[in-house]
Amino acid sequence: MSSTFVIDRPVSFSAQDKPDDSPYVYSRWDNPTVTVLQDKLASLEEAEACRCFASGMAATSALLLSTLGPGDRLVISDALYPGTAEFARVTLTRLGVEVVSANLSDLDSAEQAIVPGTRLVWGETPANPTLRMTDIAGVADIAHARGAELAVDSTFATPIATRPVTLGADYVVHSLTKYCCGHGDAMGGAVIGRRETLRSIESDGQIYMGGVISPFNAWLINRGLATLPVRMQAHEANAFVLARFLESHPRVIRVLYPGLDTHPHHALASQQMENYSGMVSVQVADGPELAIKMMRQLKVFHYAVSLGHHRSLIYWLGTDDLMTSSYKLHGEQLDAYRAFAGDGVFRISVGLEDPEDLCDDLAQVLG
Ligand SMILES: *Cc1c(COP(=O)(O)O)cnc(C)c1O
């Protein structure tokens, strides 16, 4: 937990001159507990290097702010974590970045949006909250042919399911708060990629913007990673039981789970994911009223945001609300979103409880 370290040989006071073999000096530069977590995540993703941050958004903003400048073009998926969408649209635009949102799940739309001169492409797969899939290798080829780099937010997949760097992505981003931690008790984020390209993310993101992870949280997330493979197996097994139960329920309009062949991108999911993860989205009539009933009556589920915890979590994401607050999609892009989510979905993070208890709990509120 130390913030500073005893120095036993001369070392520069400026982070600008920080050598690769620098001793530990100060925890905003490097910390041994955080180094253990970074090395473990790089290894899990089959990548060269990793830099950890205080949260997934700290990792996201560090990557975007250290990579992009005025006049640069960012092509960003139109289905993604709302915080990322808002940060790109509001903050990056204010700083002079050209932000274009595109349906990256459709390679023709990706080709049209990723014009030569694009600096960075940002995808998320499976995407929040529709669980739409993006072909990482396909988008990486398009991006690289036009001189752009590809970043993939792989929070829902985890390195157990997908390792985007091995498919051609230049950067992988995780909210470690979710599956990697797994216990709902620590926030963190990571950017993973090539050692050379992570240098500016280290100096701008960690050393100057200072969004470093607490060593205590790094320790908690290290503990979580030890059980990640077995937890992901259990999340997936429980998600299958719950998704099939919901598909057979008369009040349910539609279930979105990449592991089911009713998911429009099931074939891509089978090819790109070694585990379908534990996220299930479900359309039900009267979502807002049902949400209130859930807040009062659910016994096993927690009605709460976030995901990837041992506890099952459920939350209503209304399409109109999301469009007004975060996504601002129109025309074809809005139609494509509605084709997945209709008027809204309950996003379910299926936990590690007995799956029969989970089905019973939803059955008693669905009626
Ligand atoms: C939660 C989440 C984030 C943001 O992470 P925080 O740790 O909450 O800052 C980014 N992307 C995805 C896909 C997420 O689920």
The ligand as an SDF file (V2000), in Angstrom:
LIG
                    3D

 15 15  0  0  0  0  0  0  0  0999 V2000
  -18.7260   -0.5680  -16.3450 C   0  0  0  0  0  0  0  0  0  0  0  0
  -18.1930   -0.4450  -17.7190 C   0  0  0  0  0  0  0  0  0  0  0  0
  -17.3000    0.5640  -18.0570 C   0  0  0  0  0  0  0  0  0  0  0  0
  -16.8660    1.6220  -17.0740 C   0  0  0  0  0  0  0  0  0  0  0  0
  -16.1700    1.0490  -16.0170 O   0  0  0  0  0  0  0  0  0  0  0  0
  -16.1090    1.6810  -14.5250 P   0  0  0  0  0  0  0  0  0  0  0  0
  -15.2370    0.7340  -13.8050 O   0  0  0  0  0  0  0  0  0  0  0  0
  -17.5230    1.7390  -14.0280 O   0  0  0  0  0  0  0  0  0  0  0  0
  -15.5390    3.0460  -14.6730 O   0  0  0  0  0  0  0  0  0  0  0  0
  -16.8080    0.5980  -19.3510 C   0  0  0  0  0  0  0  0  0  0  0  0
  -17.2010   -0.3120  -20.2800 N   0  0  0  0  0  0  0  0  0  0  0  0
  -18.0670   -1.2920  -19.9810 C   0  0  0  0  0  0  0  0  0  0  0  0
  -18.4530   -2.2660  -21.0430 C   0  0  0  0  0  0  0  0  0  0  0  0
  -18.5990   -1.4000  -18.6970 C   0  0  0  0  0  0  0  0  0  0  0  0
  -19.4820   -2.3690  -18.4240 O   0  0  0  0  0  0  0  0  0  0  0  0
  1  2  1  0
  2  3  1  0
  2 14  2  0
  3  4  1  0
  3 10  2  0
  4  5  1  0
  5  6  1  0
  6  7  2  0
  6  8  1  0
  6  9  1  0
 10 11  1  0
 11 12  2  0
 12 13  1  0
 12 14  1  0
 14 15  1  0
M  END
$$$$
